[in-house]
Amino acid sequence: MQKNFKPHPNSFKNTFCAFHEVLPDRIEGLKKQFESKAGSTYYYTEEGMYRVSNHWGRLANSKWRLIAREPETESKTKIGFAKWNEFYPDNAEEKLYYIEADFDKNLANYQHKNNPEYDGKAILRTSFETTKRLKQVRNLQQLTSWAKYFDYDDIDDLRKQIINELIFTEKSLEEIKREI
């Protein structure tokens, strides 16, 4: 029988967390402990939290993201798990976030500086600055119209060069483009 573990109600306010998608068998036998007005359900264990939801991202005053399984499950409703120590503080003033790019998958996302994988190389920014720069990175990844102003042999190399400058320096996109 599951021991009734319940975190403090305010322990999730103003937090960032990246949940990892898990399969339904992970919550079998667990007691649902909370259901939000939006329909998300929560299961708490001593190790961490399971969240069953069809929406992820900005939630009230928190940023909770789901890292999908590969191959991705077909259901719109996903089950995510996060350990208690993976909930990091979030606020608008501090430089808490950095951007990471996956050039093989042509993806980019933001991460929290408390993430154990952070190596200190990517520039830390506020959430507003990170969002603005992440949009620039994603535009570079998805679009090609910007490249017509450059003399290049391989657009992927050019893309990588500009994106790395956006991630690892304080230079503006305009400064980076002028220097290339």
N, C-alpha and C positions, 0 to 999 in steps of 0.2 A: 504494500500500500504506500502511495506517495505521501511523503511528509509535506505538510502545508507550509511552503516557504513563500514569504511575501516581502518584497522590497518596500522601502519607504516610498509613498506616493510621489514625492517630489524628486526622487533620485533620477528621473529621466528628463526633467526639464532642462532645456538649453544643453542638449548633448548631440554629439555626432556619433554615429555607429554604422559600421558596415556589417550587415548580417550575411551569413552564408546560407544559401538555399539547401534545404534538406528534404528528404522524402517523407511522406505521411507516417511511415512506420515509427519515426522518431518521437511522435507525440501520442502514439497509441498507449492507452492506460493512464495518461496524464490528465489531471483535472484542470478544466478551463478556469482561470482565476480572474479574468477581466475581459469585458467586451466593450469596445469603444462605441461611440455614437455612430461612427462611420462603418461599423461592422467588423473591425479587426478584432481577433481574439488573441489572448496572451496566456501563455503557460510558463510559470516560473519554476525553476529548479535551483538547487544549491549551486550548480555550475553556471547557469545563465538563463536567458530568456528565449522562448520560442514565440514567434509572432506569425499568425496566419492572416494574410491580407491580400487584397487585390490592388493595393496602392502603396507605393514606396516613394521616398524622396523627402520633401519638406513636410513635416507633420507638426502642426501647431507651432511649437517653439523649438523643434528639434530637426536634425537632418539625419534621417535613417535611410540607408541605401541597401539594396539587396544585390549580392553578388550571385548571379545565376549559375546553376549547374551546367555542365557541358556533357552531353548535349542538353539543351534547355528543355524543361518539362513543358508539356502542352497547355496545362491548366493556367488560366488567368490568375487564379488565386495561388499564391506561393507561400511556402513555409520557410521562414528564416530563423536561424539560431545565432545568438551572440553571447559570448561569455561576459560576465559582469565587468571584468577589467578591460573590455573593449568599448565601453561607453566613455567617450572623451568629452571634456567641457567645450562648449561652444558659446561664442559671443561675437558681436559685430566689431568690437574695438581691437582685439588682439590679432596678431599675425599668427594664425593657427594652422593655415592650410597651404599645401603645395600641390602642384600638378604633376601627374605622371602620364606618360604616353606609351602606348603599346603600338609600335610601328608595324608589327606583323599583322595585328588585327585591325589596324587603323582606328584605334580608340584612344580616348583620353578621359581622365577623371581626376577629381581632387581627392586628396587624402589628408588626414589629420597628422600634425607633427608628432603626436604621441604614438602613432603607429610604429610598432617595433621594426618595421622594414624601412623607415625613413633614415637615409644615410647622411642627412645634413647638407646635401649638395644643391637640391632644388630650393629656390627662393621661397621663403614663407611670406604669405600675404594674408590680409584680412579676407573675410568671406566675400565682401563686395568686390575687392580687387581680383580675387581668385575667379569669381564668376565671370567677370569681364574678360579676363585673360583666357579662361577656358573656352569661352565663346570664340575668341580669335583662333585658338588652336583647332577647335572643331571645324571652323570655316575653312582653315587651311587644309585640313584632312579631307573634307567632303567636296570642296569646290575646286575648280581649275581656272576660273576666269582671272584670278589674281596673278597667275603665272605668265600671262601674255606680256607683261612688262619686263620680264627677265630673259636674259640670254642663258640658257641652261641645256645640258645634255639629257639629264634624267630628272623628271619632276619629283620623283620620290626622294632623291638626294636633296634637292632644293627644299622640299617640304620638311624633311628631317632637320636640316640646318636651321631653318627659321623657327621651327617648333622648339628645338633645343635652346635657342637663344631666348625664346619667350619663357621657357621653364627655368633656365639656369642664370638669367641675368635680369636686371631691372630695366633694361632698354625697352623703349616703346616699340610697337610693331613698325611704326614709321621709321624710327632710327635703324632698326634691323634691316628693313628693306633698302634704305639708302646706302648702307654699308656693303650690301651684297653686289 
